Amino acid sequence: MAKNNTVKKVTKRFSNFSKEELWLQSMLNEGWILKSYDSEDMDDCQYVFERIQYEEHKNITYKIDYRELKKGEYEEYKGIFTDAGWTLLSKNSWYSKHIFYTTSSNPQSDIFSDQDSYREREKRRMSSSLVYIIISSFMFAVLIVLYTIYERSAFLGVGIMTLFFAINCTIDYFRHKKVYNSLLVKEVEI
């Protein structure tokens, strides 16, 4: 069976948007351009890369935003960035993480104009994590009560899985809080 060397799929999870952007740039430097990705709200993200075919693709810059949008807002959001020379890779409004790229030769290309925008992105991600923590903790409590009442191991099994999910969301929350706090420190230094 022949291997397809033109497509590469990588499954990864990041808790720092800047590190994710750097990783995407390193993949580009290795000759791989990001073509699509899955939302990572519930699980690791799968990135699909293709071999670079055109010289101008070597000058791509990736940037990431995190925000939840309604369908109408998504189209307007996409239009604003398209007008500014950015291409949005998220497939639809269900995505919270939006990866953009541009082929602009300006090395200072960015989707954010100030540090406040970076902090707001981290706050939005932390809020999303908190929602998942609250929901999964509530589900865990309900499943444990059901297990206690009915003594069915299925309730305990699903409850433990839910607890692990809540722990994972809590870890993500604190990682993004650490990045948020580092952005606050940068502002004080400036």
C-alpha positions as CSV (number, residue, x, y, z in Angstrom):
1,M,0.0,0.0,0.0
2,A,1.5,3.4,-1.1
3,K,1.7,6.1,1.5
4,N,0.2,9.5,0.7
5,N,3.0,12.0,1.2
6,T,1.0,15.0,0.2
7,V,-1.4,15.0,3.2
8,K,-0.4,14.9,6.9
9,K,-2.8,14.6,9.8
10,V,-1.7,15.6,13.3
11,T,-3.8,15.3,16.4
12,K,-2.7,17.7,19.2
13,R,-4.0,19.8,22.0
14,F,-2.7,23.2,22.9
15,S,-3.5,25.4,26.0
16,N,-1.6,28.4,24.7
17,F,-2.6,30.1,21.5
18,S,0.8,31.7,20.9
19,K,2.5,28.3,21.1
20,E,0.0,26.9,18.7
21,E,0.7,29.7,16.3
22,L,4.4,29.0,16.6
23,W,3.8,25.3,16.0
24,L,1.8,26.1,12.8
25,Q,4.6,28.3,11.6
26,S,7.1,25.5,12.3
27,M,4.9,23.0,10.3
28,L,4.9,25.6,7.4
29,N,8.7,25.9,7.7
30,E,8.9,22.1,7.3
31,G,6.8,22.4,4.1
32,W,3.3,21.7,5.3
33,I,0.4,24.2,4.9
34,L,-2.7,23.9,7.2
35,K,-5.8,23.1,5.1
36,S,-8.4,22.3,7.8
37,Y,-8.8,21.5,11.5
38,D,-11.4,20.2,13.9
39,S,-12.7,22.2,16.8
40,E,-11.0,21.1,20.0
41,D,-13.6,22.2,22.5
42,M,-14.3,18.7,23.7
43,D,-11.2,16.7,22.6
44,D,-7.8,17.1,20.9
45,C,-7.7,19.0,17.6
46,Q,-7.0,17.2,14.4
47,Y,-5.0,19.4,11.9
48,V,-4.9,18.4,8.2
49,F,-1.8,19.7,6.3
50,E,-0.9,19.5,2.7
51,R,2.6,19.8,1.1
52,I,3.3,23.4,0.0
53,Q,2.8,23.6,-3.7
54,Y,3.2,27.3,-4.4
55,E,6.1,29.6,-3.5
56,E,3.8,32.3,-2.0
57,H,2.5,29.8,0.6
58,K,5.9,29.9,2.2
59,N,5.2,33.4,3.4
60,I,2.0,32.6,5.3
61,T,1.4,33.9,8.8
62,Y,-1.0,32.1,11.1
63,K,-3.0,33.8,13.9
64,I,-5.7,32.4,16.2
65,D,-8.8,34.0,17.7
66,Y,-11.2,32.4,20.2
67,R,-14.8,33.5,20.2
68,E,-18.3,32.0,20.0
69,L,-20.3,33.4,17.2
70,K,-23.9,33.1,15.9
71,K,-24.4,32.3,12.3
72,G,-25.0,35.9,11.2
73,E,-22.1,37.2,13.3
74,Y,-19.9,34.5,11.8
75,E,-20.4,35.8,8.2
76,E,-19.8,39.4,9.3
77,Y,-16.7,38.4,11.3
78,K,-15.3,36.4,8.4
79,G,-16.0,39.4,6.0
80,I,-14.1,41.8,8.2
81,F,-11.0,39.7,8.2
82,T,-11.3,38.8,4.5
83,D,-11.4,42.5,3.8
84,A,-8.2,43.0,5.8
85,G,-6.4,40.3,3.8
86,W,-6.9,37.3,6.2
87,T,-8.3,33.9,5.2
88,L,-10.4,32.1,7.8
89,L,-10.0,28.3,8.1
90,S,-12.8,27.5,10.5
91,K,-15.7,25.8,8.7
92,N,-18.7,27.4,10.4
93,S,-20.1,29.3,13.3
94,W,-19.9,26.2,15.6
95,Y,-16.1,26.6,15.9
96,S,-14.9,28.7,18.8
97,K,-11.2,28.6,17.8
98,H,-10.7,30.5,14.5
99,I,-7.4,30.1,12.7
100,F,-6.5,32.7,10.1
101,Y,-3.7,33.0,7.7
102,T,-2.4,35.7,5.4
103,T,0.3,35.8,2.7
104,S,1.0,39.5,3.5
105,S,4.7,40.3,3.3
106,N,4.3,42.5,6.4
107,P,6.1,40.6,9.2
108,Q,4.0,42.6,11.8
109,S,0.7,41.2,10.5
110,D,-1.6,40.5,13.3
111,I,-5.3,40.1,13.9
112,F,-5.2,42.0,17.1
113,S,-4.3,45.7,17.5
114,D,-3.4,45.7,21.2
115,Q,-2.7,43.7,24.3
116,D,-6.3,44.1,25.5
117,S,-7.4,42.0,22.5
118,Y,-5.0,39.2,23.5
119,R,-6.3,39.3,27.1
120,E,-9.9,39.2,25.9
121,R,-9.2,36.1,23.8
122,E,-7.8,34.4,26.9
123,K,-10.8,35.5,29.0
124,R,-13.2,34.1,26.4
125,R,-11.3,30.8,26.5
126,M,-11.3,30.7,30.3
127,S,-15.1,31.4,30.3
128,S,-15.7,28.5,28.0
129,S,-13.6,26.2,30.2
130,L,-15.6,27.3,33.2
131,V,-18.9,26.4,31.5
132,Y,-17.6,23.0,30.7
133,I,-16.3,22.6,34.3
134,I,-19.7,23.5,35.8
135,I,-21.7,21.3,33.5
136,S,-19.4,18.3,33.9
137,S,-19.2,18.7,37.7
138,F,-23.0,18.9,37.9
139,M,-23.3,15.8,35.6
140,F,-20.8,14.0,37.8
141,A,-22.8,14.7,41.0
142,V,-26.1,13.6,39.3
143,L,-24.4,10.3,38.1
144,I,-23.0,9.6,41.6
145,V,-26.5,10.1,43.1
146,L,-28.0,7.8,40.5
147,Y,-25.3,5.2,41.2
148,T,-26.0,5.5,44.9
149,I,-29.8,5.1,44.4
150,Y,-29.8,2.4,41.7
151,E,-26.4,0.7,42.3
152,R,-25.8,0.4,38.5
153,S,-22.1,0.4,37.6
154,A,-22.9,2.2,34.3
155,F,-23.6,5.4,36.3
156,L,-20.3,5.1,38.2
157,G,-18.4,4.5,35.0
158,V,-19.8,7.4,33.1
159,G,-19.5,9.5,36.3
160,I,-15.8,8.8,36.5
161,M,-15.4,9.7,32.8
162,T,-17.2,12.9,33.4
163,L,-14.9,13.6,36.4
164,F,-11.9,13.2,34.2
165,F,-13.3,15.6,31.6
166,A,-14.0,18.1,34.4
167,I,-10.4,17.8,35.6
168,N,-9.1,18.2,32.0
169,C,-11.2,21.4,31.6
170,T,-9.9,22.7,35.0
171,I,-6.3,22.2,33.9
172,D,-7.1,24.0,30.6
173,Y,-8.7,26.8,32.6
174,F,-5.6,27.3,34.8
175,R,-3.2,27.1,31.8
176,H,-5.1,29.9,30.0
177,K,-5.3,31.9,33.3
178,K,-1.5,31.6,33.5
179,V,-1.2,33.1,30.0
180,Y,-3.8,35.8,30.9
181,N,-1.8,36.7,34.0
182,S,1.4,36.9,31.9
183,L,-0.3,39.3,29.6
184,L,-1.3,41.5,32.6
185,V,2.4,41.5,33.7
186,K,3.5,42.5,30.2
187,E,1.1,45.5,30.3
188,V,2.6,46.6,33.7
189,E,6.1,46.3,32.3
190,I,5.2,48.5,29.3
